[in-house]
Amino acid sequence: MRPAVGEPLRRCLSCGGWEYGGAPGCPRCAALVDAVVEESWRGFLFAEFGSPSADDERAVAGMVADEPHRHDWRVVDAALDRLTCGECGGALGRRAGCPRCDLAHGFRYAAIEADRPGVPPGNEHAVRVNVSVVRRPEGVSAPELLMRRLFLPALLVGFLPTTEQAQRMSALGKRGARAEEITRFLDALVEAPGA
């Protein structure tokens, strides 16, 4: 389940980091990140179609993928997970470097990103980008993946860095900071947002 706005960060029992932040390497954190997407898909599917068959669910996924601008980003991402790429054979939009997947991955950003009540404007976009990177890690550099995955838990509970904080975070990544240093920086931001 996606954490509520303002909920305290919790440690993952498997990797010891903040929940969600161990993905994609920690299977438990990766499952939590996938659940962010799956939870919305299940809600959408039930509200709009009840309990469709597996074939009907794939048809709905195709419809959603054809009209990403009409659906929440999590519904679009889940729909793409249910479609098979005709070029690489994997889940559509997941494999970086596959032309058809790269195209579907780009189209996913046309989906709706509605901020939750109580978060700064732009938080949902930040959540969405970080979830996308963590679920498709081969599309980014190792330092970017590290920063995105470590930052995701704070974003999920409603935090959004200022421009200056984001630039400082980027500088840490570019100079090759280790996970422990980035985690300390993030912990300080979350505990004292004005720092």
LOMI-865764 format. One line per field, with one value per residue (C-alpha): residue number from 1; residue in one letter; x, y, z negated. Coordinates in nm, 3 decimals, always signed. Each point is the difference from the previous one (the first is absolute). Example, Ala and Ser with C-alpha at 12.3 -4.5 7.8 and 13.67 -1.06 7.14 Angstrom:
<rs>
nr: (1; 2) $
rest: (A; S) $
X: (+1.230; +0.137) $
Y: (-0.450; +0.344) $
Z: (-0.780; +0.066) $
</rs>
This chain:
<rs>
nr: (1; 2; 3; 4; 5; 6; 7; 8; 9; 10; 11; 12; 13; 14; 15; 16; 17; 18; 19; 20; 21; 22; 23; 24; 25; 26; 27; 28; 29; 30; 31; 32; 33; 34; 35; 36; 37; 38; 39; 40; 41; 42; 43; 44; 45; 46; 47; 48; 49; 50; 51; 52; 53; 54; 55; 56; 57; 58; 59; 60; 61; 62; 63; 64; 65; 66; 67; 68; 69; 70; 71; 72; 73; 74; 75; 76; 77; 78; 79; 80; 81; 82; 83; 84; 85; 86; 87; 88; 89; 90; 91; 92; 93; 94; 95; 96; 97; 98; 99; 100; 101; 102; 103; 104; 105; 106; 107; 108; 109; 110; 111; 112; 113; 114; 115; 116; 117; 118; 119; 120; 121; 122; 123; 124; 125; 126; 127; 128; 129; 130; 131; 132; 133; 134; 135; 136; 137; 138; 139; 140; 141; 142; 143; 144; 145; 146; 147; 148; 149; 150; 151; 152; 153; 154; 155; 156; 157; 158; 159; 160; 161; 162; 163; 164; 165; 166; 167; 168; 169; 170; 171; 172; 173; 174; 175; 176; 177; 178; 179; 180; 181; 182; 183; 184; 185; 186; 187; 188; 189; 190; 191; 192; 193; 194; 195) $
rest: (M; R; P; A; V; G; E; P; L; R; R; C; L; S; C; G; G; W; E; Y; G; G; A; P; G; C; P; R; C; A; A; L; V; D; A; V; V; E; E; S; W; R; G; F; L; F; A; E; F; G; S; P; S; A; D; D; E; R; A; V; A; G; M; V; A; D; E; P; H; R; H; D; W; R; V; V; D; A; A; L; D; R; L; T; C; G; E; C; G; G; A; L; G; R; R; A; G; C; P; R; C; D; L; A; H; G; F; R; Y; A; A; I; E; A; D; R; P; G; V; P; P; G; N; E; H; A; V; R; V; N; V; S; V; V; R; R; P; E; G; V; S; A; P; E; L; L; M; R; R; L; F; L; P; A; L; L; V; G; F; L; P; T; T; E; Q; A; Q; R; M; S; A; L; G; K; R; G; A; R; A; E; E; I; T; R; F; L; D; A; L; V; E; A; P; G; A) $
X: (+0.000; +0.115; +0.085; -0.226; +0.111; +0.190; +0.047; +0.340; +0.257; +0.037; +0.299; -0.015; +0.030; +0.193; +0.262; +0.005; -0.046; -0.318; -0.289; -0.024; +0.357; +0.170; -0.162; +0.085; +0.263; -0.211; -0.289; -0.222; +0.055; -0.048; -0.334; -0.104; +0.083; -0.195; -0.291; -0.021; -0.095; -0.203; -0.219; -0.127; -0.049; -0.215; -0.208; -0.048; -0.083; -0.257; -0.163; -0.029; -0.035; -0.068; +0.197; +0.093; +0.155; +0.374; -0.069; -0.230; +0.258; +0.260; -0.251; -0.057; +0.378; +0.026; -0.272; +0.176; +0.337; -0.160; -0.134; +0.251; -0.108; -0.340; +0.131; +0.199; +0.368; -0.015; -0.283; +0.200; +0.313; -0.198; -0.165; +0.339; +0.112; -0.284; +0.091; +0.276; +0.244; -0.003; +0.372; +0.171; -0.271; +0.008; -0.253; -0.069; +0.202; +0.238; +0.309; +0.224; +0.153; -0.292; -0.152; -0.361; +0.051; +0.176; -0.294; -0.255; +0.214; -0.006; -0.377; -0.057; +0.093; -0.318; -0.199; -0.167; +0.205; -0.232; +0.167; -0.150; -0.148; +0.263; +0.305; +0.194; -0.090; +0.211; +0.035; -0.198; +0.219; +0.309; -0.153; -0.090; +0.345; +0.177; -0.235; +0.057; +0.378; +0.001; -0.223; +0.212; +0.352; +0.199; -0.116; +0.208; +0.351; +0.092; +0.034; -0.342; -0.160; +0.160; -0.136; -0.346; -0.044; +0.128; -0.219; -0.320; -0.106; +0.000; -0.194; -0.262; -0.082; -0.037; +0.345; +0.120; +0.343; +0.054; +0.196; +0.310; -0.038; -0.047; +0.313; +0.200; -0.129; +0.097; +0.349; +0.039; -0.088; +0.225; +0.300; -0.066; -0.127; -0.067; -0.346; +0.076; +0.089; -0.307; -0.220; +0.139; -0.069; -0.357; -0.067; +0.109; -0.229; -0.301; +0.059; +0.064; -0.158; +0.131; +0.365) $
Y: (+0.000; +0.349; +0.189; +0.286; +0.363; +0.082; -0.364; -0.066; -0.185; -0.367; -0.228; -0.294; -0.330; -0.148; +0.260; +0.228; +0.319; +0.205; -0.198; +0.041; +0.137; -0.338; -0.066; -0.138; -0.206; -0.085; -0.228; +0.126; +0.367; -0.078; -0.167; +0.308; +0.227; -0.225; +0.007; +0.380; -0.063; -0.319; +0.150; +0.268; -0.249; -0.226; +0.296; +0.130; -0.342; -0.079; +0.346; +0.000; -0.367; -0.209; -0.323; -0.052; -0.320; -0.006; +0.054; +0.293; +0.146; -0.004; +0.169; +0.272; +0.035; +0.055; +0.266; +0.180; -0.016; +0.152; +0.295; +0.072; +0.365; -0.113; -0.208; +0.029; -0.078; -0.307; -0.146; +0.063; -0.159; -0.306; -0.028; -0.001; -0.277; -0.216; +0.049; -0.187; +0.184; -0.140; +0.069; -0.116; -0.225; +0.169; +0.221; +0.298; +0.306; -0.177; -0.077; +0.300; -0.014; -0.186; +0.250; -0.102; -0.002; +0.336; +0.147; -0.142; +0.121; +0.354; -0.007; -0.100; +0.357; +0.131; -0.154; +0.200; +0.092; +0.136; +0.114; -0.146; +0.240; +0.129; -0.030; +0.278; +0.053; -0.231; -0.278; -0.247; +0.069; -0.067; -0.323; -0.107; +0.065; -0.179; -0.300; -0.016; +0.009; -0.266; -0.227; +0.051; +0.037; -0.084; +0.327; +0.218; +0.026; -0.174; +0.332; +0.118; -0.332; +0.020; +0.350; -0.077; -0.318; +0.153; +0.308; -0.192; -0.080; +0.370; +0.096; -0.265; +0.154; +0.346; +0.160; +0.209; +0.164; +0.363; +0.079; +0.066; -0.331; -0.188; +0.164; -0.096; -0.355; -0.007; +0.125; -0.285; -0.251; +0.155; -0.013; -0.368; +0.018; -0.337; -0.113; +0.070; +0.365; +0.054; -0.165; +0.228; +0.303; -0.117; -0.082; +0.352; +0.152; -0.202; +0.074; +0.374; +0.090; +0.357; -0.110) $
Z: (+0.000; +0.077; -0.321; -0.106; +0.014; -0.318; -0.101; -0.159; +0.206; -0.090; +0.023; +0.239; -0.185; +0.293; +0.100; -0.307; +0.205; +0.016; +0.147; +0.380; +0.015; +0.042; +0.337; +0.244; -0.185; -0.305; +0.105; -0.284; +0.090; +0.370; -0.082; -0.201; +0.295; +0.237; -0.247; +0.037; +0.362; -0.054; -0.273; +0.239; +0.284; -0.217; -0.119; +0.355; +0.140; -0.269; +0.015; +0.380; +0.095; -0.310; +0.021; +0.364; +0.136; +0.071; +0.371; -0.072; -0.239; +0.279; +0.230; -0.263; -0.034; +0.376; -0.014; -0.286; +0.178; +0.312; -0.203; -0.278; -0.027; -0.131; -0.293; -0.321; +0.051; -0.224; +0.206; +0.319; -0.145; -0.113; +0.341; +0.171; -0.237; +0.135; +0.365; +0.179; +0.223; +0.352; +0.040; -0.321; -0.147; -0.342; -0.172; +0.228; -0.094; -0.239; +0.210; +0.063; +0.346; +0.159; +0.248; -0.067; -0.379; +0.011; +0.194; -0.248; -0.289; +0.142; +0.052; -0.363; -0.099; +0.163; -0.287; -0.275; -0.308; -0.269; -0.323; -0.316; -0.257; -0.241; +0.227; +0.175; +0.366; +0.213; -0.257; +0.211; +0.302; -0.211; -0.136; +0.350; +0.148; -0.284; +0.017; +0.375; -0.039; -0.272; +0.208; +0.316; -0.142; +0.311; +0.155; -0.236; -0.139; -0.327; -0.192; +0.119; -0.093; -0.345; -0.063; +0.138; -0.201; -0.324; +0.044; +0.083; -0.361; -0.097; +0.312; -0.068; -0.340; +0.155; -0.013; +0.294; +0.004; +0.083; +0.315; -0.209; -0.187; +0.326; +0.144; -0.309; +0.033; +0.368; -0.085; -0.250; +0.269; +0.263; -0.229; -0.070; -0.358; -0.160; -0.108; -0.366; +0.069; +0.216; -0.264; -0.271; +0.220; +0.070; -0.364; -0.097; +0.266; -0.110; -0.369; +0.061; +0.338; -0.002; -0.028) $
</rs>
